[in-house]
């Protein structure tokens, strides 16, 4: 589904609304000085931006890698509360993907999950991280899953928040909207999609730091195209995952509960959690629930 020029509401629904996992602007606002260390590593002509929070990457504790949702930045994807909740006990690495935040786009190349997986792995190798725990929301969850398939030696555990494993894993009305079968969302879906305020906050965060501040609408278009054409993960790929995996969704998420349950049965060492009273956009706010589950993933038998 293409995003019509000048159709503001459709941009929210057809672009960021399908791929992102975001907090409301007021909850996610924070100063750049809160980033303790930042840098970039060049991958296929683009400097992929990262931040490191908490303790040093000295091998004492395995880092947690944060992978944001589509159309977001680190600033809008993860609240300071979530970052510092984990950074108090170990390093936290947050990465901005191609065309997001500080990381430039590759206009001559289509967006692909595989390229984002490659970019993420390159950051970890640049930082000399031998193994890490991954936490990805929405698009970030797709990338985290790809990391566990393509770069298993770099991954200890994976947590995905509201991430489908195929486009059809979304609720049917969202799939129809994404495929262009429906022109407008169903009333039930419309209640779950990002608001105009969300969309404005994501645009503002992008414009503050992006190499091309005017590229936000083009990025939405490219994300939309990627999702509509994404093949997803095969059953064989999911069965190949050896990392302990937490599949977390909200009980009112974009992702269907039966889809998440099927995926959990395919991944050999996976756990499913359905968070009550939680939507796709709200799941990142459940950090107090998620923290003990994520920290226990590497402990067998729990």
N, C-alpha and C positions, 0 to 999 in steps of 0.2 A: 504494500500500500504506500503510495507516495504521499508526501505532505504538501498540500496546496499552498502556494505562496500567498501570504497575507491571511491565511485562515488560522488565526491564533489558537482557538480552542482545539482545532483538529491537530495542531502541532503538539499540544499537550497530550492529547489522547493517542495519537498515532506514533509519536516519537518517544519522548522521555517516559510517558505513562506506561509503556509496555516493557521497557528495558530497565527502568531505574528502581533503585531502592533508596529512598531518601527520607530525611527528616524535614520537618517544617523549618523554614528559614530561621525563626527566632530561636529554635533549639540548637541549631548547628553553628551559629555565629561565634567566631573566635578569632583571636589575633594570630597573625603569622609568627609572632615571636614565641608562641607556644610550641612551635616546631623546634626541637633541640638541634637536630642536624638534618641537612638536606643536601641533595646532589642529583646527578643525572648520569646515565650511561647511554652511550650511543648504540643504537640497534637499527640496522637497515636504514640509516640516514636520519634517524630521529633520536633526540635526546630524551630518554624515558625518565621522568622525574620520580623521585622517592623522598620520603622523610623517615627518619629514625627517631623514635621516642623511647624514653626510659633508659635502662642500663646499656652499657657498651656491648658491641657485638664481639665479645671476646671468647665465645664458646662456653661460658659459664652456664648460661641458660639458653634454651632454644627460643628463637624469636617467633612472634606471632605476626603473620603477614595479612594485612587488611586490603581487600580488593573491592572497590566501590561499585555501585550500580551504574547503568548507562546514563550518560548526559550529566554526570555529577563530577565533583572534585572531591579531594580528601575533606575539604572544609564542609561541604554539604552532605557528604556520604556518611561520615562518622562523627558523632558528637565528642567533645572533649571528655565527657564522663566515660564514654566507652573506651576511648584510647587510654586514658589514665588508669582506668580500672585494671587493665592488663599490664600497662607499662610500669606499674608499681612493683611488679615481681619479675619482669623480663623485658627484653627489647621488643618494640613494636615497629614494624616496617610497613608504611603505607605507600602505595604505588598509584600513580595516575597513568591511566592507559592512553594509548594513541588517540589524539584528538580530544583529550580531556584535560582540563586545567592547564598546568604548565607544559604538558607534553604535546608537541605539535602533531598535526595530522600528516598522513602520507597520501595526498590527494590522488596520485596516480595509481594507488593500490586500494582495492576494496577492503573494507573492514572485515576481518575474520577472527573467530575465536582462536584459531591456531596461531595467528600472528600475535595476539595478545598474550597467549600462553608463552610463546617464545620470548616476548619482551619481559614478562614477569620472571621467567627463569634467568634471563640475562642479568637482571637487577640482582637477584640472589647470588649468582655466580660472581658478579662484580664485587659484591659485599663479602665474598668468601663465606657465605652461609652454606654449611654442609647439609643441613636439614632444618625444616621449619614446619610449624603448624599454620594452616591456611584458614582464613575466615573470609568468605566471599558472599556478598549480598546481590541477588538478582543476576545481572550480567557478571558480577564478580564471582558468584557461585559457579557459573558456567566455566569461567576461567580456572577456578580452583579445581574443579573436577577434571578439566583438561590437563592441569599440572600433574594430577595424580595418575593420569593415563600416559602422558608423554614424558614426564620427568619424575618417575616414581622415586628415584634415589634422593631427590631434594625434599620429599614430602614425608613428614611423620604422621600428621592427622589432617583431616579436611572437615570443615564445617560450612555447609551451604545454607543460606537464609533465603527462602522464597525463590529458589532457582529451579527451573524446569530442566529436564534432560532431553526433551524434544519439544518443539513448539506446541504439539498437541497435548502436552502436559498441562498447559494453561486451561482455565475454564473455557467451555465451548464458545461463549459469547465474545470472549477476548480473542480467541483464535479467528473467529469470523471477522471481527473488526480488523485484525492484523492482516488477514488475507485479502481484505477489500471486499468481502462478501456483504458485510453490513457497512453502511455509511456512518451510522451513529451508534454509540454504545447503548446497551440495554439499560433500563432504569437502575437495576441492581448493580451493574458494573459501574455506571457513572458515579455512584456513591463511593467507589473504591479508588477511583483514578485521581491523579494529582490535581490540585486546585490551581487557579491562576496565580495565587501567591507562591505556591511551590515553584511553579514554572519561572516566575520572575526572579526568585531567589537563586535558582540554578543558573539562569542566564547571567545574573549580576556577578556571581562567584566566578563563572567562566571568564567573563569580560575583564575582571580584575587581574587575572594572571595568564591568560592564554597568549601564545605567540601571535595568533591572529584573532583579536577580540571579536571580529565580525563574523566568525565562522560558525557560530552556535547553531543556526538553523541548518546549515549544510551538514553539520555533525549529526543532528537529529535525523535528517534524511538518510544518511549513510547507516546509522544504527538501525533505522527502520528496515532498510533493505536487507541488512545482514540478518536480522532476526527472522524476517519473512522467508529467507532462503536457507537458513541454517538447517543442516541435516540432523543435528542432534547426535547423541552418543548411542552406539549400537549396544545390544545386550552383551555381546562379547567384550566390548570395551569396558562396560560397567563391571562385568565379572572379573576383569583383569586387575581391578583396583585392589591393592593390598593394604593401603592406609586405612586405619580406623576412621570411619566417616559418620558425621552427625548430619542427618537430613532434617532440617528444621523449617517448618512452615507455620503460618498462622491459620487459625480455624476459619478465617474469612480472607484467605490469600488469593492471589491470581492463580497459584498452582493448585491443582486438584489433589485432594487427600489420597484418593485411590492411586493416582500417578506416583505420588511420593512413596506410598506403601510398596508399589511394584518395584520402584528403583531400590528401595531398601532391601528387598528380598534378593535383588540381583547382585548388589555389592556384598562381597563375602563378610565383611566386618563392619556392618552399618547399623546405625540406630536411627529410629524415626521419632521425632517429637513434634506434636501439634500444639502450639501455644494458644491457650484460650483467650478469647476477646482480642484477637490480634489480626491486623491486616498486613498486606504486602508492604505498605509504606511504614507501618508502625513496628515491624518486627525488630528493627535495629534499636528501638527504644527499650527493648526487653533485656538490656545488658545484665541486670541483676539476676535474671533467670538463666540467661545463656552462659554467664561466666563459669559457674560450677560444672555445668555439663561439658563445656569446651575443655576445661582444665582436667576433667576426669577421663577424657577420651583416650589418652595414652596409657591409662591404668587398666590393665586387663582384669576382667571379672567384675567391673563396676557397671 
